[in-house]
Amino acid sequence: MTKGSAIRSRSQAINQLKAVLVSADPALRESLTGLSNPKLIRRCSELEAVGGISPAAAARHALRLLARRIQHLTEEINDLTARITARAPRILEHYGVGPDTAAALLIAAGDNPQRMGSEASFARLCGVSPVEASSGRTQRRRLNRDGDRQANSALYTVVLAPLRWDTRTRDYVERRINEGKTRREAIRCLKRYIARVMYQTITREPR
């Protein structure tokens, strides 16, 4: 995913900038110590280029280039976030759904239109449909380990918010556990419910 790639590249550039800063001129390093990441990046991007080929001049130039690369990647990430938000306003209205999780679900749906015929097929696509795992007298269903892993991870992220803050959701999980399900099985049930809601929302979004 384009946004994911930009985020990884930005993180890598930030790490590189901090590594260069360690070996920078002591006076420059002291002037940048203690700054938050945004302030550090802005200050480095504003460094004036100096002539020469000394290690200090090279470090200063590298800091300037890396900071400007980070700023460019941040603009790219913000642009992609805005586009996702504009593309899927309804799905973002759901509690716990952010631009990244919305993008993962929309991409999974868009890449597999043949599997969007029903909520059950969408649940299978996301790897949250129940799989029969009964043996002898034991009747149970296990987690589905197939499907789109990014979409599955997105559903898990959506589940985390109500699981932490919503009393009814926590009570539901406890009730399922008391009925004999494991915590993972109870969470799978929640993910299956969220998949149903997401399917209904995505199929109502403007094409």
C-alpha positions as CSV (number, residue, x, y, z in Angstrom):
1,M,0.0,0.0,0.0
2,T,1.3,3.4,-1.0
3,K,0.7,5.1,2.3
4,G,2.3,2.2,4.3
5,S,5.4,2.5,2.1
6,A,5.6,6.2,2.7
7,I,5.2,5.7,6.5
8,R,8.0,3.1,6.5
9,S,10.3,5.4,4.4
10,R,9.6,8.3,6.7
11,S,10.4,6.2,9.8
12,Q,13.7,5.1,8.2
13,A,14.6,8.7,7.3
14,I,13.9,9.8,10.8
15,N,16.2,7.1,12.2
16,Q,18.9,8.0,9.7
17,L,18.6,11.7,10.7
18,K,19.1,10.9,14.4
19,A,22.0,8.6,13.6
20,V,23.8,11.4,11.6
21,L,23.0,13.8,14.4
22,V,25.1,11.7,16.8
23,S,28.2,12.2,14.8
24,A,27.5,15.9,13.9
25,D,29.5,18.8,15.1
26,P,29.2,19.1,19.0
27,A,28.0,22.7,18.7
28,L,25.3,21.8,16.2
29,R,24.3,18.7,18.2
30,E,23.9,20.7,21.4
31,S,21.7,23.3,19.6
32,L,19.3,20.5,18.5
33,T,19.3,18.4,21.7
34,G,15.9,18.1,23.5
35,L,13.8,19.1,20.5
36,S,10.6,17.1,19.7
37,N,10.7,15.3,16.3
38,P,8.6,18.0,14.4
39,K,10.8,20.8,15.8
40,L,14.0,18.9,15.1
41,I,13.0,18.2,11.5
42,R,12.0,21.7,10.9
43,R,15.3,23.1,12.3
44,C,17.4,20.6,10.3
45,S,15.5,21.5,7.1
46,E,16.4,25.2,7.7
47,L,20.1,24.5,8.1
48,E,22.2,26.6,5.7
49,A,24.5,24.7,3.4
50,V,28.2,25.3,4.1
51,G,31.1,24.8,1.7
52,G,33.9,22.3,2.2
53,I,34.2,18.5,2.4
54,S,34.8,18.3,6.1
55,P,32.9,15.7,8.2
56,A,31.0,18.5,9.9
57,A,29.9,20.0,6.6
58,A,28.9,16.6,5.3
59,A,26.8,15.9,8.4
60,R,25.1,19.3,8.2
61,H,24.2,18.7,4.5
62,A,22.9,15.2,5.3
63,L,20.7,16.5,8.1
64,R,19.3,19.1,5.8
65,L,18.5,16.6,3.0
66,L,17.0,14.0,5.3
67,A,14.8,16.6,7.1
68,R,13.4,17.8,3.7
69,R,12.8,14.2,2.6
70,I,10.9,13.6,5.9
71,Q,8.8,16.7,5.2
72,H,8.0,15.6,1.7
73,L,7.0,12.1,2.9
74,T,4.8,13.7,5.6
75,E,3.0,15.8,2.9
76,E,2.5,12.6,0.8
77,I,1.1,10.7,3.8
78,N,-1.3,13.6,4.7
79,D,-2.4,13.8,1.1
80,L,-3.2,10.0,1.0
81,T,-5.0,10.2,4.3
82,A,-7.2,13.1,3.0
83,R,-8.0,11.1,-0.2
84,I,-9.0,8.0,1.8
85,T,-11.2,10.2,4.1
86,A,-12.9,11.7,1.1
87,R,-13.4,8.3,-0.6
88,A,-15.0,6.5,2.4
89,P,-16.8,9.0,4.6
90,R,-19.4,6.5,5.8
91,I,-16.9,3.8,6.9
92,L,-14.9,6.3,8.9
93,E,-18.0,7.2,10.9
94,H,-17.7,3.8,12.7
95,Y,-16.1,3.8,16.1
96,G,-12.5,2.6,15.9
97,V,-12.2,3.0,12.1
98,G,-9.4,5.3,11.0
99,P,-8.0,6.1,7.5
100,D,-5.5,3.2,7.6
101,T,-8.0,0.6,8.6
102,A,-10.6,1.9,6.1
103,A,-8.0,1.8,3.4
104,A,-7.1,-1.9,4.2
105,L,-10.8,-2.9,4.0
106,L,-11.5,-0.9,0.9
107,I,-8.4,-2.3,-0.9
108,A,-9.4,-5.9,0.0
109,A,-12.9,-5.3,-1.3
110,G,-11.7,-3.6,-4.4
111,D,-9.2,-6.3,-5.2
112,N,-11.8,-9.1,-4.8
113,P,-15.1,-7.8,-6.2
114,Q,-16.2,-11.4,-6.9
115,R,-16.1,-12.0,-3.1
116,M,-18.4,-9.1,-2.3
117,G,-21.6,-10.9,-3.2
118,S,-22.6,-11.4,0.5
119,E,-21.4,-10.6,4.0
120,A,-20.4,-14.2,4.5
121,S,-18.1,-14.1,1.5
122,F,-16.6,-10.8,2.7
123,A,-16.1,-12.4,6.1
124,R,-14.2,-15.3,4.5
125,L,-12.2,-12.8,2.5
126,C,-11.1,-11.1,5.8
127,G,-10.4,-14.4,7.5
128,V,-13.0,-14.1,10.2
129,S,-15.6,-16.7,9.1
130,P,-15.9,-19.6,11.5
131,V,-14.2,-22.9,10.6
132,E,-15.6,-26.1,11.9
133,A,-13.1,-27.9,14.2
134,S,-15.3,-30.4,16.0
135,S,-13.8,-33.7,17.1
136,G,-15.8,-36.6,18.6
137,R,-18.1,-35.2,21.2
138,T,-16.4,-31.8,21.2
139,Q,-18.2,-29.2,19.2
140,R,-16.2,-26.1,18.4
141,R,-15.1,-23.7,15.7
142,R,-11.7,-22.3,15.3
143,L,-10.2,-19.1,14.0
144,N,-10.0,-18.8,10.2
145,R,-6.3,-18.3,9.3
146,D,-7.0,-17.8,5.6
147,G,-8.1,-14.6,3.9
148,D,-6.5,-11.2,3.4
149,R,-4.2,-10.6,6.3
150,Q,-4.3,-6.8,6.0
151,A,-8.1,-6.8,6.2
152,N,-8.0,-9.2,9.1
153,S,-5.6,-7.0,11.0
154,A,-7.8,-3.9,10.2
155,L,-10.8,-5.7,11.7
156,Y,-8.8,-6.6,14.8
157,T,-7.8,-2.9,15.2
158,V,-11.4,-1.9,14.9
159,V,-12.3,-4.4,17.6
160,L,-9.7,-3.1,20.1
161,A,-11.4,0.3,20.6
162,P,-14.7,-1.0,22.0
163,L,-13.0,-3.9,23.7
164,R,-11.1,-1.3,25.8
165,W,-13.7,1.3,26.3
166,D,-17.1,-0.1,25.8
167,T,-18.7,-1.9,28.8
168,R,-21.2,-3.8,26.7
169,T,-18.4,-5.2,24.5
170,R,-16.3,-6.3,27.4
171,D,-19.4,-7.9,29.0
172,Y,-20.1,-9.8,25.7
173,V,-16.6,-11.2,25.7
174,E,-16.9,-12.3,29.3
175,R,-20.2,-13.9,28.6
176,R,-18.7,-15.8,25.7
177,I,-15.8,-17.0,27.8
178,N,-18.2,-18.2,30.5
179,E,-20.0,-20.1,27.9
180,G,-16.8,-22.1,27.2
181,K,-15.2,-20.1,24.4
182,T,-11.6,-19.0,24.6
183,R,-10.8,-15.3,24.5
184,R,-9.5,-15.6,20.9
185,E,-12.8,-17.3,19.9
186,A,-14.8,-14.5,21.5
187,I,-12.7,-11.9,19.7
188,R,-13.3,-13.8,16.4
189,C,-17.0,-13.5,17.0
190,L,-16.6,-9.7,17.4
191,K,-14.5,-9.5,14.3
192,R,-17.2,-11.4,12.4
193,Y,-19.8,-8.9,13.6
194,I,-17.6,-6.0,12.6
195,A,-17.1,-7.6,9.1
196,R,-20.9,-7.7,8.7
197,V,-21.1,-4.0,9.6
198,M,-18.2,-3.1,7.3
199,Y,-19.7,-5.1,4.4
200,Q,-23.0,-3.2,4.7
201,T,-21.2,0.1,4.8
202,I,-18.8,-0.6,2.0
203,T,-21.6,-1.8,-0.3
204,R,-23.4,1.5,0.4
205,E,-20.4,3.7,-0.4
206,P,-20.5,5.6,-3.7
207,R,-18.6,3.6,-6.4
